Amino acid sequence: MIEYLMLLGTIFLIYTSILNLNSYRFKLRDIAIMIVSTLACGSVLLYISEFMAILPIIIIPAVFIYRGSKNVVRAVSIPIISVIIILLSDNIISNICISVLDIPLSQVRQDIRLYYTIIAIDFPFIFAITRFLGIAINKKFKLSMFELKGKFAILIVASLVLTGIVFYTNIIYEPNQSSDSNAMLLKGILFFAYLVLLIIIMYALIASITREMDLKNKQVQFDSLQEYTGSLEKLYTDMRSFRHDYINILSSMIGYIESNDIDRLKKYFNEKILPLGAGMESNNYKLANLKNINNMEIKGVISSKLIRAQEMNVDVLLEVAEPIEKFNFDIIDLCRVVGILLDNAIEAAIKCGRPYVKVAIIKKDNSVLLVVINSICEEVAIHRIYQKGYSTKGANRGLGLYNLKQITGKYKDVWIDTSVEDGEFRQLIEIADN
C-alpha cells in the first residue's frame, strides 16, 4: 500500500513538471486520462518490478504530447527532463533531511508521512524550476518551435535517456548502507557534476542548432530579397515601356485634335486607348500595396507568387490597407504557410474560365488576418482537405495543406477558417499579436 501512495505522489510531481515544461496547455479531460491511466499501469508494473513502474510515467504523457505537437523529440524529452529534475530534487532534499534528522533511508521509504513531507518540501522547488525552464524554453528562446531532426535529435534524446537511466537506477537500487552521510554526499556531488555536464552539452547543442536556424533564416531572407528585387526590376521595365508607349499614344492623337475630328478621336480612344487601361489593371501595378508589408521575407514570397500568377493570366488583387510591422509567427514557418496558400490558390484558379486570386492582410486591434480567396470550378471536400494525401490535383499530391496544418498546429494563438461560397475557396488565418 505504501508503494502505491508513493507512486501517486511521484505522479503528482511529474505531471506538475510536464505541465510547466510543455509549450501548450492540455485539456482537463486529457490530464485526467493521463493521470488515471498512468496510475493504473504504474500500479500493475509496480507489482512486477519497482524499476518498471517509471515506464508509464514517461510513455503515457509522451503519447499525449506527440499527439498535440507531432514532434517526437519534444514528446520524449519533456517527460524525461521532468523525471530527471524530480529525481535530482528528491535525492537532494532526502539527503538533507536524512543528514539533519539522522534518519535512515529505509525509514523514509517505509514512513508514508515522512515521504509526503519530503514531497511537500520538494513541490515548491520543482514547480519554480520547471516553470522557469518552461518560460525559458518556450518563450525566451522559442526552442519549442525548432523541428529537430537527424543527428541533433538522436544526440539530445540519447543523452536524456542515458541520464534518466543513470539517475533512476542509482536511486531505485540504492543499497541500504548508502545512508552513510559521506557516501550520500559523494553520490550527491557526482549527480550534480553529471547534471552540470549535461547542461553544458545541451547548451552547446542548442547554440549549434540556433546558429543553423539563423543561417536558414538568412537564406530565406536572401531568397525573398532576390525575388522582390526581381519583381521591382520587372515593374521598372514595365514602367519604362509604358512611358515610351504613352508618348506614342499622345503623338497618335495629335492628328485628330489638329483636324478637330472629334468623332474619329472618340472612336480611336474607345478602341485603342481604353484596352490599354484594362491591360494595366491586370498588370503589376495591382501589387502596389506591397509597400505596406514591412517584412522583406513575406513581401518577397507574396510578390513572386502573385507575379507568377499574372504571368499565367490569373487576375490578381492585393489589399494591404495599413502598414504591417510584424507577425507573431516564426518567419520561416510563415513563409512556408503563405507559399502553400498561394500555390494552392493559383493551381486551383487556373482551371477556371475566369481565374482570379485575391489576397488581403488586415491589421486588427489584437491580431493580423491573412485572407486568400481563389476561384474554383470543382467540388472541394472541406472536411478532408487537411488530411495527408488528399488532393484534387491527382496522385502523389495533397501534402501542402497537411503540412500547413502541422505548422500552424505548433502555435496556440493561430486560427484557421476555411469555407467555400459562391464559386470561391476562402482561407483565413488569424495570428494573435500576443
Summary of the structure (lengths in Angstrom):
residues: 434
radius of gyration: 31.4
end to end distance: 47.4
largest distance: 117.9
contacts: 1275
relative contact order: 0.07
helix: 71%
strand: 9%
